[in-house]
Amino acid sequence: MSDRSSTAPNSGDTPRELLASVAALQRRTRATRNAYWLPLLLFGLLTAVAAPLYVESAEPPALRVGEDNPALSGLGGDFLERSAALGWYWLAALIGGYLLSLWWYRWHGVRVGVQTPARPYVIAGIVGTMVGLVLPIVLRYLLLNMTTVISNGTSWLTIPLLGISNRGMIPHLVIAVGLLILARLERSRGLTVVATAYTAAVALVNIYFQTANFQPGDLNRYSFLLAALLPAPILLVGGGIALLNTIRKSA
């Protein structure tokens, strides 16, 4: 007798057994529709591929003056030497990654007969990418063009956010928010754990750079590589475990 028939309710079941059967079917349905291993592996690989762009060609100063890069490269962070290339890379990687995730969930839903409503996840990712493009412009305007009273009153928020932007960490925040939303849509504890750990890693990197009082010579050409090396393995390991679980359940 199959697992499905063993958990299906029948007319002879008691109310408690019916509830248990329904709960079992719900768990089975969620397990069948879960397909988050691909977004985890995809964005983990995209982050790892971006790692060389976080490496400086020489020892950087403690604080690099922001470069006059095109507005669309705002995702790359003005403190990084290759900020323009990194910004364009993340613009294509984020939009392409979210659109590929949407296709994947639709294809997987057709194949297994039940689908996670991934559209809110994709919309949040693309909107977050667009916000990441304009956020540095808005923050600099608030700091440089507003009155001193307003500028000082909002500096507690604008300065940390601008620091996150200048270090090229906005793409990681976009990925983190998207994964937290996807975990809610998938109703998956495993994905929730991975998304929370990834968000915590991104936050720790930002707190480290925000609170450290760097002096000339404190940073080396690999310092900003933390932005890629610390969060990426969390996605790759989490996605690999999820893929192995999927294979095991389908065997």
C-alpha positions in Angstrom: 0.0 0.0 0.0 1.4 3.4 -0.9 2.1 6.2 1.5 -0.6 8.3 0.0 -3.3 5.7 0.5 -2.1 5.1 4.0 -2.6 8.7 5.0 -5.8 9.3 3.1 -8.9 9.6 5.2 -11.8 7.2 4.9 -15.3 7.0 6.1 -14.4 4.6 9.0 -12.0 7.0 10.7 -12.7 8.7 14.0 -12.5 12.6 14.1 -9.1 12.4 15.6 -7.9 10.0 12.9 -9.4 12.3 10.2 -7.5 15.3 11.6 -4.3 13.3 11.7 -4.8 12.1 8.1 -5.5 15.7 6.9 -2.4 16.9 8.8 -0.3 14.2 7.2 -1.6 15.0 3.7 -0.8 18.7 4.3 2.8 17.9 5.3 3.1 15.6 2.3 1.8 18.3 0.0 4.2 20.9 1.4 7.1 18.5 1.1 6.2 17.8 -2.5 5.9 21.4 -3.6 9.1 22.5 -1.8 11.6 23.4 -4.5 13.8 26.0 -2.7 17.0 24.1 -3.3 17.5 25.7 -6.7 17.2 29.4 -5.5 19.6 28.6 -2.7 22.2 27.0 -5.0 21.6 29.6 -7.7 22.2 32.7 -5.5 25.0 30.9 -3.6 26.8 30.3 -6.9 26.1 33.9 -8.1 27.6 35.2 -4.9 30.7 33.0 -5.2 31.2 34.0 -8.8 31.1 37.7 -7.7 33.9 37.1 -5.2 36.8 38.1 -7.4 35.2 41.5 -8.0 35.5 42.2 -4.2 39.3 41.8 -4.3 41.3 45.0 -4.6 44.3 45.2 -6.9 46.4 46.9 -4.2 46.2 47.7 -0.5 43.1 50.0 -0.1 43.0 53.0 2.1 40.9 52.9 5.2 38.2 54.8 3.4 38.1 55.2 -0.3 36.4 58.3 -1.7 33.3 57.4 -3.6 33.8 57.2 -7.4 31.7 59.0 -10.0 30.1 55.8 -11.3 27.0 55.5 -13.4 23.8 55.5 -11.3 23.0 51.9 -12.5 26.1 50.7 -10.9 24.9 51.7 -7.4 24.6 48.0 -6.4 28.4 47.7 -6.5 29.4 50.0 -3.7 31.5 53.1 -4.1 34.2 52.0 -1.6 35.2 49.1 -3.8 37.7 49.4 -6.6 35.6 47.5 -9.1 32.3 49.0 -8.0 31.0 49.7 -11.5 31.6 46.1 -12.8 30.2 44.7 -9.5 27.1 46.9 -9.8 26.4 45.8 -13.3 27.0 42.2 -12.4 24.6 42.2 -9.5 22.0 44.1 -11.6 22.0 41.3 -14.2 22.5 38.5 -11.6 19.6 39.5 -9.3 17.0 40.2 -12.0 18.1 37.0 -13.9 18.2 34.9 -10.8 14.7 35.9 -9.6 13.2 35.4 -13.1 14.8 32.0 -13.4 13.4 31.1 -9.9 10.0 32.1 -11.1 10.3 29.8 -14.1 11.6 27.0 -12.0 8.7 27.1 -9.6 6.2 27.1 -12.4 7.9 24.2 -14.1 8.2 22.3 -10.8 4.5 23.0 -10.1 3.4 21.6 -13.4 5.6 18.5 -12.9 4.4 17.6 -9.4 0.9 19.0 -9.6 1.2 21.5 -6.7 3.0 24.8 -6.8 4.4 27.3 -4.3 3.0 30.8 -5.1 6.5 32.3 -5.8 5.4 35.5 -7.5 5.6 37.6 -4.2 9.1 36.3 -3.8 10.1 37.3 -7.3 8.4 40.7 -7.1 10.1 41.4 -3.7 13.5 40.6 -5.2 13.1 42.7 -8.3 11.6 45.6 -6.4 14.5 45.3 -3.9 17.0 45.4 -6.7 15.4 48.7 -8.1 15.4 50.2 -4.6 19.1 49.2 -4.3 19.8 51.2 -7.4 18.2 54.5 -6.2 18.9 54.2 -2.5 22.5 55.5 -2.6 21.4 58.6 -4.6 18.6 59.3 -2.1 20.9 58.8 0.9 23.6 61.1 -0.5 21.0 63.8 -1.2 19.6 63.6 2.3 23.1 63.9 3.8 24.5 66.6 1.5 21.5 68.7 0.5 19.2 68.8 3.4 19.4 71.3 6.3 21.8 70.6 9.1 18.9 69.9 11.5 17.3 67.3 9.2 20.6 65.8 8.2 21.7 65.3 11.8 18.3 64.0 12.8 18.3 61.3 10.1 22.0 60.4 10.2 21.4 57.5 12.6 19.7 55.8 9.7 21.2 57.3 6.6 24.9 56.8 7.5 24.6 53.1 8.3 22.5 52.5 5.2 25.0 54.4 3.0 27.8 52.4 4.5 26.0 49.2 3.6 25.6 50.6 0.1 29.2 51.8 -0.3 30.5 48.3 0.7 28.5 46.6 -2.0 26.2 44.7 0.5 22.8 45.8 -0.8 22.6 42.8 -3.2 23.1 40.5 -0.2 20.2 42.2 1.7 18.0 41.8 -1.4 18.7 38.1 -1.4 18.2 37.8 2.3 14.8 39.5 2.2 13.7 37.4 -0.7 14.7 34.2 1.0 12.8 35.2 4.2 9.7 35.8 2.1 10.2 32.5 0.2 10.5 30.6 3.5 7.1 32.1 4.5 5.6 31.0 1.2 7.1 27.5 1.3 6.2 27.1 5.0 9.5 25.3 5.4 11.5 25.2 8.6 14.6 24.2 6.8 14.5 27.2 4.5 13.7 29.5 7.4 16.8 28.3 9.2 19.0 28.9 6.1 17.4 32.3 5.4 17.9 33.4 9.0 21.5 32.2 9.1 22.2 34.0 5.8 20.6 37.2 7.1 22.6 37.0 10.3 25.8 36.5 8.4 25.1 39.6 6.2 24.3 41.6 9.3 27.5 40.5 11.1 29.6 41.6 8.1 28.0 45.0 8.1 28.2 45.4 11.9 31.9 44.5 11.7 32.7 47.2 9.1 30.4 49.7 10.7 31.8 49.5 14.2 35.5 48.9 13.4 37.6 52.1 13.5 39.8 51.4 10.5 43.0 53.3 10.1 45.2 53.5 7.0 46.8 50.1 6.6 44.2 48.2 8.5 42.4 47.0 5.4 44.1 44.7 2.9 43.1 43.8 -0.7 41.0 40.9 0.6 39.1 42.7 3.3 35.9 43.3 1.4 35.9 39.7 0.3 34.0 39.0 3.5 30.9 40.3 1.7 31.0 37.2 -0.5 32.9 34.5 1.4 30.9 34.6 4.6 27.3 34.5 3.3 27.8 32.3 0.1 28.6 29.0 1.8 25.4 29.2 3.9 23.4 29.2 0.7 25.4 26.5 -1.0 25.4 24.1 2.0 21.7 24.7 2.6 20.8 24.2 -1.0 22.9 21.1 -1.2 21.2 19.6 1.8 17.8 20.5 0.4 18.6 18.9 -2.9 19.8 15.7 -1.3 16.6 15.5 0.8 14.6 16.0 -2.4 16.5 13.2 -4.1 16.1 10.9 -1.1 12.3 11.5 -0.9 11.8 10.8 -4.6 13.9 7.6 -4.6 
